[in-house]
Amino acid sequence: MTELKHGTWVVVTDSEKALFLRNLTDHQDPNFEVMDTEEQDNPSDIEQSANRPGRMQDTGVQQMSALDDTDWHELQKERFAADLSDILYDAAHKGEYDRLILVAAPKVLGHLRDDMHKEVTSKVVSEIPKNLAGHPVDEIEKLVKKELEAS
């Protein structure tokens, strides 16, 4: 079981916003303080696309095939994970935390793992593959404690 110690950072994120929390107490009675939030404006793919998907001439007479367009919305989600990794690296490099718990949907955790520096990964004590970004802080405290006790 991973202990939720005093001073542990808990980062709760989905692919568009992140909540930076610090535990002010211990594992028995967690009390998270909101230190910061990060949010990105990520409109739907249709709103971000400038043109219709392209078409390409096929080998047959007067046949055309559609080309896939870039999914700008999904690309922006991946960039958010990269930006979050940079923020966590800067804070780790400055010695702002020693222990880190990541709470995110499995896909977001995968993007974070790909982008995180060794200095950050060495401080990760637990990963919780759930999207709790829309939950109130007091509920996040209970759910994180429960998940840590179950692991």
DRENTORKOL-3810 file (N, C-alpha, C; in nm, 4 decimals):
REM DRENTORKOL-3810
@n.u->0.0842; n.v->-0.1183; n.w->0.0000; ca.u->0.0000; ca.v->0.0000; ca.w->0.0000; c.u->0.0888; c.v->0.1247; c.w->0.0000
@n.u->0.0544; n.v->0.2199; n.w->-0.0834; ca.u->0.1262; ca.v->0.3470; ca.w->-0.0883; c.u->0.0652; c.v->0.4412; c.w->0.0140
@n.u->0.1488; n.v->0.4992; n.w->0.0968; ca.u->0.1037; ca.v->0.5953; ca.w->0.1976; c.u->0.0897; c.v->0.7347; c.w->0.1380
@n.u->-0.0121; n.v->0.8029; n.w->0.1780; ca.u->-0.0339; ca.v->0.9414; ca.w->0.1362; c.u->0.0276; c.v->1.0302; c.w->0.2444
@n.u->0.1553; n.v->1.0617; n.w->0.2270; ca.u->0.2298; ca.v->1.1354; ca.w->0.3295; c.u->0.2108; c.v->1.2863; c.w->0.3168
@n.u->0.2462; n.v->1.3535; n.w->0.4241; ca.u->0.2429; ca.v->1.5004; ca.w->0.4275; c.u->0.3323; c.v->1.5563; c.w->0.3170
@n.u->0.2819; n.v->1.6537; n.w->0.2430; ca.u->0.3602; ca.v->1.7190; ca.w->0.1391; c.u->0.3552; c.v->1.6514; c.w->0.0031
@n.u->0.2909; n.v->1.5349; n.w->-0.0050; ca.u->0.2808; ca.v->1.4658; ca.w->-0.1337; c.u->0.1976; c.v->1.5486; c.w->-0.2312
@n.u->0.2473; n.v->1.5615; n.w->-0.3518; ca.u->0.1712; ca.v->1.6283; ca.w->-0.4579; c.u->0.0783; c.v->1.5268; c.w->-0.5230
@n.u->-0.0434; n.v->1.5691; n.w->-0.5494; ca.u->-0.1401; ca.v->1.4882; ca.w->-0.6221; c.u->-0.1833; c.v->1.5713; c.w->-0.7422
@n.u->-0.1569; n.v->1.5195; n.w->-0.8621; ca.u->-0.1970; ca.v->1.5896; ca.w->-0.9842; c.u->-0.3127; c.v->1.5120; c.w->-1.0458
@n.u->-0.4272; n.v->1.5791; n.w->-1.0531; ca.u->-0.5481; ca.v->1.5207; ca.w->-1.1092; c.u->-0.5707; c.v->1.5874; c.w->-1.2440
@n.u->-0.5762; n.v->1.5066; n.w->-1.3499; ca.u->-0.5858; ca.v->1.5658; ca.w->-1.4824; c.u->-0.6705; c.v->1.4827; c.w->-1.5763
@n.u->-0.7350; n.v->1.5523; n.w->-1.6664; ca.u->-0.7897; ca.v->1.4878; ca.w->-1.7847; c.u->-0.7069; c.v->1.5436; c.w->-1.8997
@n.u->-0.7547; n.v->1.5418; n.w->-2.0175; ca.u->-0.6706; ca.v->1.5863; ca.w->-2.1286; c.u->-0.6826; c.v->1.7358; c.w->-2.1571
@n.u->-0.7571; n.v->1.8091; n.w->-2.0724; ca.u->-0.7747; ca.v->1.9524; ca.w->-2.0963; c.u->-0.7530; c.v->2.0397; c.w->-1.9739
@n.u->-0.7531; n.v->1.9790; n.w->-1.8554; ca.u->-0.7281; ca.v->2.0582; ca.w->-1.7348; c.u->-0.6550; c.v->1.9735; c.w->-1.6315
@n.u->-0.5823; n.v->2.0423; n.w->-1.5455; ca.u->-0.5070; ca.v->1.9748; ca.w->-1.4405; c.u->-0.5227; c.v->2.0510; c.w->-1.3102
@n.u->-0.5314; n.v->1.9756; n.w->-1.2039; ca.u->-0.5434; ca.v->2.0312; ca.w->-1.0695; c.u->-0.4203; c.v->1.9868; c.w->-0.9919
@n.u->-0.3460; n.v->2.0829; n.w->-0.9376; ca.u->-0.2258; ca.v->2.0535; ca.w->-0.8595; c.u->-0.2621; c.v->2.0651; c.w->-0.7122
@n.u->-0.2533; n.v->1.9529; n.w->-0.6420; ca.u->-0.2921; ca.v->1.9479; ca.w->-0.5010; c.u->-0.1721; c.v->1.9057; c.w->-0.4167
@n.u->-0.1717; n.v->1.9498; n.w->-0.2906; ca.u->-0.0685; ca.v->1.9068; ca.w->-0.1952; c.u->-0.1394; c.v->1.8576; c.w->-0.0700
@n.u->-0.0971; n.v->1.7423; n.w->-0.0198; ca.u->-0.1558; ca.v->1.6884; ca.w->0.1019; c.u->-0.0957; c.v->1.7596; c.w->0.2228
@n.u->-0.1814; n.v->1.8195; n.w->0.3039; ca.u->-0.1356; ca.v->1.8956; ca.w->0.4199; c.u->-0.1274; c.v->1.8121; c.w->0.5472
@n.u->-0.1834; n.v->1.6916; n.w->0.5436; ca.u->-0.1864; ca.v->1.6084; ca.w->0.6642; c.u->-0.1203; c.v->1.4735; c.w->0.6363
@n.u->-0.1866; n.v->1.3660; n.w->0.6762; ca.u->-0.1298; ca.v->1.2327; ca.w->0.6579; c.u->-0.2302; c.v->1.1435; c.w->0.5857
@n.u->-0.1987; n.v->1.0141; n.w->0.5821; ca.u->-0.2822; ca.v->0.9190; ca.w->0.5089; c.u->-0.4170; c.v->0.8971; c.w->0.5776
@n.u->-0.4188; n.v->0.8998; n.w->0.7101; ca.u->-0.5428; ca.v->0.8724; ca.w->0.7829; c.u->-0.6528; c.v->0.9735; c.w->0.7519
@n.u->-0.6157; n.v->1.0985; n.w->0.7417; ca.u->-0.7142; ca.v->1.2045; ca.w->0.7192; c.u->-0.6585; c.v->1.3031; c.w->0.6167
@n.u->-0.6573; n.v->1.2654; n.w->0.4872; ca.u->-0.5978; ca.v->1.3536; ca.w->0.3861; c.u->-0.6702; c.v->1.4878; c.w->0.3762
@n.u->-0.5931; n.v->1.5918; n.w->0.3553; ca.u->-0.6485; ca.v->1.7258; ca.w->0.3376; c.u->-0.5690; c.v->1.7918; c.w->0.2254
@n.u->-0.6308; n.v->1.7982; n.w->0.1072; ca.u->-0.5622; ca.v->1.8503; ca.w->-0.0102; c.u->-0.5830; c.v->1.9999; c.w->-0.0232
@n.u->-0.4719; n.v->2.0689; n.w->-0.0457; ca.u->-0.4740; ca.v->2.2125; ca.w->-0.0734; c.u->-0.4544; c.v->2.2306; c.w->-0.2239
@n.u->-0.5404; n.v->2.3112; n.w->-0.2852; ca.u->-0.5250; ca.v->2.3405; ca.w->-0.4273; c.u->-0.4139; c.v->2.4433; c.w->-0.4418
@n.u->-0.3073; n.v->2.4045; n.w->-0.5114; ca.u->-0.1946; ca.v->2.4956; ca.w->-0.5313; c.u->-0.2084; c.v->2.5719; c.w->-0.6624
@n.u->-0.2584; n.v->2.5026; n.w->-0.7644; ca.u->-0.2668; ca.v->2.5651; ca.w->-0.8964; c.u->-0.3591; c.v->2.4832; c.w->-0.9848
@n.u->-0.4018; n.v->2.5445; n.w->-1.0923; ca.u->-0.4773; ca.v->2.4743; ca.w->-1.1954; c.u->-0.4224; c.v->2.5151; c.w->-1.3314
@n.u->-0.4295; n.v->2.4253; n.w->-1.4247; ca.u->-0.3931; ca.v->2.4531; ca.w->-1.5637; c.u->-0.5117; c.v->2.4118; c.w->-1.6481
@n.u->-0.5460; n.v->2.4947; n.w->-1.7447; ca.u->-0.6564; ca.v->2.4611; ca.w->-1.8320; c.u->-0.6249; c.v->2.5084; c.w->-1.9720
@n.u->-0.6697; n.v->2.4335; n.w->-2.0707; ca.u->-0.6489; ca.v->2.4748; ca.w->-2.2083; c.u->-0.7838; c.v->2.4837; c.w->-2.2773
@n.u->-0.7933; n.v->2.5765; n.w->-2.3683; ca.u->-0.9117; ca.v->2.5893; ca.w->-2.4503; c.u->-0.8918; c.v->2.4972; c.w->-2.5695
@n.u->-0.9751; n.v->2.3942; n.w->-2.5797; ca.u->-0.9591; ca.v->2.2961; ca.w->-2.6867; c.u->-1.0931; c.v->2.2765; c.w->-2.7572
@n.u->-1.1248; n.v->2.3634; n.w->-2.8543; ca.u->-1.2512; ca.v->2.3496; ca.w->-2.9264; c.u->-1.2577; c.v->2.2171; c.w->-3.0016
@n.u->-1.3775; n.v->2.1812; n.w->-3.0466; ca.u->-1.3941; ca.v->2.0565; ca.w->-3.1211; c.u->-1.3088; c.v->2.0592; c.w->-3.2476
@n.u->-1.2861; n.v->1.9418; n.w->-3.3035; ca.u->-1.2028; ca.v->1.9303; ca.w->-3.4231; c.u->-1.2605; c.v->2.0102; c.w->-3.5392
@n.u->-1.3915; n.v->2.0103; n.w->-3.5532; ca.u->-1.4558; ca.v->2.0840; ca.w->-3.6632; c.u->-1.4265; c.v->2.2336; c.w->-3.6524
@n.u->-1.4297; n.v->2.2854; n.w->-3.5299; ca.u->-1.4020; ca.v->2.4281; ca.w->-3.5100; c.u->-1.2559; c.v->2.4631; c.w->-3.5389
@n.u->-1.1648; n.v->2.3661; n.w->-3.5247; ca.u->-1.0229; ca.v->2.3934; ca.w->-3.5449; c.u->-0.9768; c.v->2.3660; c.w->-3.6876
@n.u->-1.0532; n.v->2.2885; n.w->-3.7630; ca.u->-1.0149; ca.v->2.2536; ca.w->-3.8996; c.u->-1.0451; c.v->2.3685; c.w->-3.9939
@n.u->-0.9513; n.v->2.3969; n.w->-4.0818; ca.u->-0.9689; ca.v->2.5070; ca.w->-4.1761; c.u->-1.0343; c.v->2.4615; c.w->-4.3061
@n.u->-1.0084; n.v->2.3406; n.w->-4.3471; ca.u->-1.0545; ca.v->2.2929; ca.w->-4.4768; c.u->-1.1225; c.v->2.1580; c.w->-4.4648
@n.u->-1.1906; n.v->2.1213; n.w->-4.5711; ca.u->-1.2454; ca.v->1.9859; ca.w->-4.5788; c.u->-1.1295; c.v->1.8895; c.w->-4.6004
@n.u->-1.1485; n.v->1.7621; n.w->-4.5632; ca.u->-1.0436; ca.v->1.6642; ca.w->-4.5903; c.u->-1.0142; c.v->1.6574; c.w->-4.7398
@n.u->-0.8890; n.v->1.6333; n.w->-4.7746; ca.u->-0.8479; ca.v->1.6292; ca.w->-4.9148; c.u->-0.8953; c.v->1.5033; c.w->-4.9853
@n.u->-0.8803; n.v->1.5060; n.w->-5.1168; ca.u->-0.9134; ca.v->1.3910; ca.w->-5.2003; c.u->-0.7949; c.v->1.3641; c.w->-5.2920
@n.u->-0.7822; n.v->1.2373; n.w->-5.3327; ca.u->-0.6684; ca.v->1.1970; ca.w->-5.4126; c.u->-0.7178; c.v->1.1125; c.w->-5.5300
@n.u->-0.6569; n.v->1.1305; n.w->-5.6449; ca.u->-0.6918; ca.v->1.0544; ca.w->-5.7647; c.u->-0.6510; c.v->0.9084; c.w->-5.7472
@n.u->-0.7438; n.v->0.8182; n.w->-5.7721; ca.u->-0.7145; ca.v->0.6750; ca.w->-5.7687; c.u->-0.6661; c.v->0.6290; c.w->-5.9058
@n.u->-0.6287; n.v->0.5024; n.w->-5.9152; ca.u->-0.5810; ca.v->0.4495; ca.w->-6.0427; c.u->-0.6934; c.v->0.4270; c.w->-6.1429
@n.u->-0.8168; n.v->0.4118; n.w->-6.0946; ca.u->-0.9301; ca.v->0.3914; ca.w->-6.1849; c.u->-0.9719; c.v->0.5211; c.w->-6.2518
@n.u->-1.0551; n.v->0.5088; n.w->-6.3529; ca.u->-1.1029; ca.v->0.6248; ca.w->-6.4278; c.u->-1.1987; c.v->0.7061; c.w->-6.3404
@n.u->-1.1684; n.v->0.8308; n.w->-6.3220; ca.u->-1.2493; ca.v->0.9271; ca.w->-6.2468; c.u->-1.2862; c.v->0.8760; c.w->-6.1074
@n.u->-1.1934; n.v->0.8116; n.w->-6.0410; ca.u->-1.2166; ca.v->0.7664; ca.w->-5.9045; c.u->-1.1318; c.v->0.8508; c.w->-5.8104
@n.u->-1.1925; n.v->0.8900; n.w->-5.6974; ca.u->-1.1229; ca.v->0.9715; ca.w->-5.5974; c.u->-1.1388; c.v->0.9047; c.w->-5.4607
@n.u->-1.0368; n.v->0.9136; n.w->-5.3803; ca.u->-1.0421; ca.v->0.8634; ca.w->-5.2431; c.u->-1.0236; c.v->0.9796; c.w->-5.1467
@n.u->-1.0964; n.v->0.9751; n.w->-5.0364; ca.u->-1.0829; ca.v->1.0787; ca.w->-4.9342; c.u->-0.9582; c.v->1.0525; c.w->-4.8500
@n.u->-0.8949; n.v->1.1591; n.w->-4.8074; ca.u->-0.7788; ca.v->1.1501; ca.w->-4.7184; c.u->-0.8226; c.v->1.1877; c.w->-4.5783
@n.u->-0.7650; n.v->1.1221; n.w->-4.4798; ca.u->-0.7946; ca.v->1.1585; ca.w->-4.3420; c.u->-0.7355; c.v->1.2943; c.w->-4.3111
@n.u->-0.8116; n.v->1.3732; n.w->-4.2396; ca.u->-0.7639; ca.v->1.5037; ca.w->-4.1957; c.u->-0.7019; c.v->1.4887; c.w->-4.0577
@n.u->-0.6176; n.v->1.5810; n.w->-4.0210; ca.u->-0.5575; ca.v->1.5808; ca.w->-3.8881; c.u->-0.6658; c.v->1.6050; c.w->-3.7838
@n.u->-0.6632; n.v->1.5268; n.w->-3.6771; ca.u->-0.7573; ca.v->1.5468; ca.w->-3.5663; c.u->-0.6935; c.v->1.6474; c.w->-3.4706
@n.u->-0.7229; n.v->1.7749; n.w->-3.4931; ca.u->-0.6607; ca.v->1.8830; ca.w->-3.4161; c.u->-0.6979; c.v->1.8765; c.w->-3.2690
@n.u->-0.8195; n.v->1.8347; n.w->-3.2403; ca.u->-0.8654; ca.v->1.8255; ca.w->-3.1010; c.u->-0.7816; c.v->1.7214; c.w->-3.0253
@n.u->-0.7614; n.v->1.6061; n.w->-3.0868; ca.u->-0.6826; ca.v->1.4999; ca.w->-3.0235; c.u->-0.5359; c.v->1.5405; c.w->-3.0118
@n.u->-0.4842; n.v->1.6059; n.w->-3.1121; ca.u->-0.3463; ca.v->1.6535; ca.w->-3.1096; c.u->-0.3247; c.v->1.7519; c.w->-2.9949
@n.u->-0.4217; n.v->1.8385; n.w->-2.9720; ca.u->-0.4126; ca.v->1.9361; ca.w->-2.8631; c.u->-0.4133; c.v->1.8667; c.w->-2.7268
@n.u->-0.4875; n.v->1.7567; n.w->-2.7147; ca.u->-0.4882; ca.v->1.6801; ca.w->-2.5900; c.u->-0.3491; c.v->1.6237; c.w->-2.5610
@n.u->-0.2838; n.v->1.5722; n.w->-2.6654; ca.u->-0.1495; ca.v->1.5182; ca.w->-2.6482; c.u->-0.0507; c.v->1.6294; c.w->-2.6122
@n.u->-0.0670; n.v->1.7453; n.w->-2.6706; ca.u->0.0207; ca.v->1.8585; ca.w->-2.6370; c.u->0.0007; c.v->1.9021; c.w->-2.4930
@n.u->-0.1227; n.v->1.8926; n.w->-2.4434; ca.u->-0.1490; ca.v->1.9288; ca.w->-2.3044; c.u->-0.0703; c.v->1.8369; c.w->-2.2108
@n.u->-0.0658; n.v->1.7081; n.w->-2.2414; ca.u->0.0119; ca.v->1.6142; ca.w->-2.1595; c.u->0.1603; c.v->1.6509; c.w->-2.1627
@n.u->0.2102; n.v->1.6906; n.w->-2.2791; ca.u->0.3510; ca.v->1.7307; ca.w->-2.2900; c.u->0.3770; c.v->1.8577; c.w->-2.2088
@n.u->0.2855; n.v->1.9536; n.w->-2.2148; ca.u->0.2993; ca.v->2.0769; ca.w->-2.1365; c.u->0.2962; c.v->2.0466; c.w->-1.9865
@n.u->0.2068; n.v->1.9571; n.w->-1.9459; ca.u->0.1974; ca.v->1.9184; ca.w->-1.8053; c.u->0.3264; c.v->1.8511; c.w->-1.7599
@n.u->0.3836; n.v->1.7684; n.w->-1.8442; ca.u->0.5113; ca.v->1.7039; ca.w->-1.8116; c.u->0.6215; c.v->1.8064; c.w->-1.7899
@n.u->0.6217; n.v->1.9117; n.w->-1.8717; ca.u->0.7205; ca.v->2.0186; ca.w->-1.8556; c.u->0.7023; c.v->2.0917; c.w->-1.7226
@n.u->0.5777; n.v->2.1184; n.w->-1.6861; ca.u->0.5492; ca.v->2.1853; ca.w->-1.5585; c.u->0.5987; c.v->2.0999; c.w->-1.4422
@n.u->0.5697; n.v->1.9697; n.w->-1.4474; ca.u->0.6131; ca.v->1.8790; ca.w->-1.3407; c.u->0.7650; c.v->1.8699; c.w->-1.3343
@n.u->0.8314; n.v->1.8728; n.w->-1.4494; ca.u->0.9778; ca.v->1.8697; ca.w->-1.4510; c.u->1.0351; c.v->1.9956; c.w->-1.3863
@n.u->0.9816; n.v->2.1119; n.w->-1.4240; ca.u->1.0310; ca.v->2.2375; ca.w->-1.3656; c.u->1.0165; c.v->2.2364; c.w->-1.2140
@n.u->0.9020; n.v->2.1909; n.w->-1.1644; ca.u->0.8789; ca.v->2.1875; ca.w->-1.0196; c.u->0.9710; c.v->2.0859; c.w->-0.9515
@n.u->0.9917; n.v->1.9709; n.w->-1.0139; ca.u->1.0808; ca.v->1.8693; ca.w->-0.9563; c.u->1.2240; c.v->1.9203; c.w->-0.9531
@n.u->1.2644; n.v->1.9857; n.w->-1.0612; ca.u->1.4004; ca.v->2.0386; ca.w->-1.0711; c.u->1.4270; c.v->2.1451; c.w->-0.9643
@n.u->1.3230; n.v->2.2200; n.w->-0.9279; ca.u->1.3352; ca.v->2.3220; ca.w->-0.8234; c.u->1.3202; c.v->2.2633; c.w->-0.6839
@n.u->1.2926; n.v->2.1336; n.w->-0.6744; ca.u->1.2786; ca.v->2.0682; ca.w->-0.5437; c.u->1.1475; c.v->2.0985; c.w->-0.4740
@n.u->1.0437; n.v->2.1286; n.w->-0.5507; ca.u->0.9156; ca.v->2.1661; ca.w->-0.4902; c.u->0.8380; c.v->2.0467; c.w->-0.4367
@n.u->0.8710; n.v->1.9263; n.w->-0.4796; ca.u->0.8055; ca.v->1.8060; ca.w->-0.4272; c.u->0.9018; c.v->1.6880; c.w->-0.4315
@n.u->0.8751; n.v->1.5928; n.w->-0.3398; ca.u->0.9551; ca.v->1.4705; ca.w->-0.3343; c.u->0.8738; c.v->1.3486; c.w->-0.3757
@n.u->0.7415; n.v->1.3591; n.w->-0.3578; ca.u->0.6516; ca.v->1.2478; ca.w->-0.3888; c.u->0.5370; c.v->1.2992; c.w->-0.4756
@n.u->0.4990; n.v->1.2182; n.w->-0.5738; ca.u->0.3964; ca.v->1.2594; ca.w->-0.6692; c.u->0.3010; c.v->1.1440; c.w->-0.6959
@n.u->0.1721; n.v->1.1742; n.w->-0.6903; ca.u->0.0686; ca.v->1.0781; ca.w->-0.7280; c.u->-0.0029; c.v->1.1368; c.w->-0.8486
@n.u->-0.0116; n.v->1.0577; n.w->-0.9556; ca.u->-0.0797; ca.v->1.1009; ca.w->-1.0775; c.u->-0.2161; c.v->1.0339; c.w->-1.0846
@n.u->-0.3197; n.v->1.1151; n.w->-1.1053; ca.u->-0.4557; ca.v->1.0645; ca.w->-1.1194; c.u->-0.5070; c.v->1.1113; c.w->-1.2545
@n.u->-0.5252; n.v->1.0166; n.w->-1.3470; ca.u->-0.5687; ca.v->1.0523; ca.w->-1.4819; c.u->-0.6267; c.v->0.9294; c.w->-1.5510
@n.u->-0.7033; n.v->0.9560; n.w->-1.6560; ca.u->-0.7546; ca.v->0.8460; ca.w->-1.7373; c.u->-0.6361; c.v->0.7682; c.w->-1.7949
@n.u->-0.6533; n.v->0.6380; n.w->-1.8204; ca.u->-0.5413; ca.v->0.5567; ca.w->-1.8688; c.u->-0.4718; c.v->0.6137; c.w->-1.9926
@n.u->-0.5456; n.v->0.6652; n.w->-2.0879; ca.u->-0.4853; ca.v->0.7193; ca.w->-2.2098; c.u->-0.3980; c.v->0.8418; c.w->-2.1778
@n.u->-0.4455; n.v->0.9259; n.w->-2.0875; ca.u->-0.3701; ca.v->1.0452; ca.w->-2.0478; c.u->-0.2435; c.v->1.0036; c.w->-1.9722
@n.u->-0.2555; n.v->0.9029; n.w->-1.8855; ca.u->-0.1368; ca.v->0.8521; ca.w->-1.8144; c.u->-0.0323; c.v->0.8027; c.w->-1.9132
@n.u->-0.0773; n.v->0.7368; n.w->-2.0188; ca.u->0.0159; ca.v->0.6891; ca.w->-2.1207; c.u->0.0911; c.v->0.8031; c.w->-2.1869
@n.u->0.0186; n.v->0.9104; n.w->-2.2222; ca.u->0.0842; ca.v->1.0273; ca.w->-2.2827; c.u->0.1816; c.v->1.0912; c.w->-2.1839
@n.u->0.1415; n.v->1.0994; n.w->-2.0564; ca.u->0.2300; ca.v->1.1581; ca.w->-1.9553; c.u->0.3574; c.v->1.0747; c.w->-1.9394
@n.u->0.3416; n.v->0.9431; n.w->-1.9325; ca.u->0.4587; ca.v->0.8559; ca.w->-1.9178; c.u->0.5566; c.v->0.8748; c.w->-2.0327
@n.u->0.5019; n.v->0.8893; n.w->-2.1528; ca.u->0.5880; ca.v->0.9083; ca.w->-2.2701; c.u->0.6678; c.v->1.0375; c.w->-2.2623
@n.u->0.6097; n.v->1.1401; n.w->-2.2006; ca.u->0.6705; ca.v->1.2734; ca.w->-2.2006; c.u->0.7494; c.v->1.3080; c.w->-2.0744
@n.u->0.7294; n.v->1.2339; n.w->-1.9659; ca.u->0.7919; ca.v->1.2719; ca.w->-1.8387; c.u->0.9418; c.v->1.2457; c.w->-1.8369
@n.u->1.0129; n.v->1.3373; n.w->-1.7763; ca.u->1.1574; ca.v->1.3279; ca.w->-1.7566; c.u->1.1859; c.v->1.2288; c.w->-1.6428
@n.u->1.3051; n.v->1.1698; n.w->-1.6435; ca.u->1.3438; ca.v->1.0743; ca.w->-1.5388; c.u->1.3331; c.v->1.1352; c.w->-1.3994
@n.u->1.3628; n.v->1.2628; n.w->-1.3891; ca.u->1.3570; ca.v->1.3286; ca.w->-1.2588; c.u->1.2147; c.v->1.3287; c.w->-1.2020
@n.u->1.1160; n.v->1.3344; n.w->-1.2904; ca.u->0.9760; ca.v->1.3301; ca.w->-1.2464; c.u->0.9345; c.v->1.1858; c.w->-1.2175
@n.u->0.9663; n.v->1.0951; n.w->-1.3076; ca.u->0.9246; ca.v->0.9557; ca.w->-1.2884; c.u->0.9837; c.v->0.8955; c.w->-1.1614
@n.u->1.1004; n.v->0.9417; n.w->-1.1207; ca.u->1.1610; ca.v->0.8906; ca.w->-0.9979; c.u->1.0833; c.v->0.9337; c.w->-0.8736
@n.u->1.0008; n.v->1.0364; n.w->-0.8850; ca.u->0.9238; ca.v->1.0862; ca.w->-0.7711; c.u->0.7797; c.v->1.0337; c.w->-0.7690
@n.u->0.7371; n.v->0.9661; n.w->-0.8775; ca.u->0.6011; ca.v->0.9123; ca.w->-0.8835; c.u->0.5918; c.v->0.7907; c.w->-0.7920
@n.u->0.5040; n.v->0.8000; n.w->-0.6901; ca.u->0.4863; ca.v->0.6895; ca.w->-0.5963; c.u->0.3621; c.v->0.6071; c.w->-0.6294
@n.u->0.2704; n.v->0.6647; n.w->-0.7072; ca.u->0.1507; ca.v->0.5908; ca.w->-0.7464; c.u->0.0845; c.v->0.6578; c.w->-0.8663
@n.u->0.0192; n.v->0.5750; n.w->-0.9459; ca.u->-0.0624; ca.v->0.6233; ca.w->-1.0569; c.u->-0.2017; c.v->0.5655; c.w->-1.0398
@n.u->-0.3011; n.v->0.6498; n.w->-1.0494; ca.u->-0.4397; ca.v->0.6059; ca.w->-1.0371; c.u->-0.5070; c.v->0.6300; c.w->-1.1717
@n.u->-0.5410; n.v->0.5219; n.w->-1.2430; ca.u->-0.5976; ca.v->0.5366; ca.w->-1.3778; c.u->-0.7475; c.v->0.5672; c.w->-1.3762
@n.u->-0.7826; n.v->0.6842; n.w->-1.3284; ca.u->-0.9225; ca.v->0.7285; ca.w->-1.3243; c.u->-0.9285; c.v->0.8762; c.w->-1.3573
@n.u->-1.0385; n.v->0.9170; n.w->-1.4177; ca.u->-1.0582; ca.v->1.0588; ca.w->-1.4466; c.u->-1.1409; c.v->1.1202; c.w->-1.3341
@n.u->-1.0751; n.v->1.1909; n.w->-1.2455; ca.u->-1.1422; ca.v->1.2568; ca.w->-1.1328; c.u->-1.1393; c.v->1.4083; c.w->-1.1460
@n.u->-1.1029; n.v->1.4586; n.w->-1.2629; ca.u->-1.0831; ca.v->1.6029; ca.w->-1.2811; c.u->-1.2089; c.v->1.6854; c.w->-1.2555
@n.u->-1.3258; n.v->1.6278; n.w->-1.2742; ca.u->-1.4488; ca.v->1.7029; ca.w->-1.2526; c.u->-1.5043; c.v->1.6910; c.w->-1.1117
@n.u->-1.4357; n.v->1.6184; n.w->-1.0241; ca.u->-1.4845; ca.v->1.5964; ca.w->-0.8884; c.u->-1.4398; c.v->1.7086; c.w->-0.7944
@n.u->-1.5185; n.v->1.7352; n.w->-0.6892; ca.u->-1.4741; ca.v->1.8328; ca.w->-0.5880; c.u->-1.3552; c.v->1.7765; c.w->-0.5087
@n.u->-1.2762; n.v->1.8659; n.w->-0.4522; ca.u->-1.1522; ca.v->1.8271; ca.w->-0.3844; c.u->-1.1780; c.v->1.7301; c.w->-0.2694
@n.u->-1.2828; n.v->1.7509; n.w->-0.1895; ca.u->-1.3076; ca.v->1.6603; ca.w->-0.0768; c.u->-1.3385; c.v->1.5183; c.w->-0.1246
@n.u->-1.4029; n.v->1.5062; n.w->-0.2384; ca.u->-1.4296; ca.v->1.3735; ca.w->-0.2949; c.u->-1.3012; c.v->1.3119; c.w->-0.3510
@n.u->-1.2161; n.v->1.3937; n.w->-0.4107; ca.u->-1.0874; ca.v->1.3451; ca.w->-0.4612; c.u->-1.0042; c.v->1.2898; c.w->-0.3460
@n.u->-1.0046; n.v->1.3579; n.w->-0.2314; ca.u->-0.9310; ca.v->1.3106; ca.w->-0.1137; c.u->-0.9741; c.v->1.1689; c.w->-0.0770
@n.u->-1.1048; n.v->1.1468; n.w->-0.0694; ca.u->-1.1577; ca.v->1.0150; ca.w->-0.0303; c.u->-1.1245; c.v->0.9090; c.w->-0.1345
@n.u->-1.1425; n.v->0.9430; n.w->-0.2618; ca.u->-1.1193; ca.v->0.8454; ca.w->-0.3682; c.u->-0.9717; c.v->0.8085; c.w->-0.3811
@n.u->-0.8834; n.v->0.9059; n.w->-0.3673; ca.u->-0.7393; ca.v->0.8768; ca.w->-0.3744; c.u->-0.6978; c.v->0.7877; c.w->-0.2576
@n.u->-0.7440; n.v->0.8198; n.w->-0.1389; ca.u->-0.7118; ca.v->0.7381; ca.w->-0.0214; c.u->-0.7610; c.v->0.5944; c.w->-0.0415
@n.u->-0.8837; n.v->0.5800; n.w->-0.0898; ca.u->-0.9409; ca.v->0.4477; ca.w->-0.1141; c.u->-0.8601; c.v->0.3697; c.w->-0.2176
@n.u->-0.8214; n.v->0.4361; n.w->-0.3272; ca.u->-0.7431; ca.v->0.3691; ca.w->-0.4318; c.u->-0.6060; c.v->0.3262; c.w->-0.3802
@n.u->-0.5434; n.v->0.4108; n.w->-0.2996; ca.u->-0.4109; ca.v->0.3778; ca.w->-0.2468; c.u->-0.4181; c.v->0.2596; c.w->-0.1497
@n.u->-0.5245; n.v->0.2525; n.w->-0.0731; ca.u->-0.5406; ca.v->0.1417; ca.w->0.0208; c.u->-0.5679; c.v->0.0108; c.w->-0.0518
@n.u->-0.6330; n.v->0.0190; n.w->-0.1678; ca.u->-0.6651; ca.v->-0.1016; ca.w->-0.2450; c.u->-0.5443; c.v->-0.1540; c.w->-0.3220
@n.u->-0.4456; n.v->-0.0691; n.w->-0.3452; ca.u->-0.3301; ca.v->-0.1134; ca.w->-0.4259; c.u->-0.2254; c.v->-0.1825; c.w->-0.3422
END
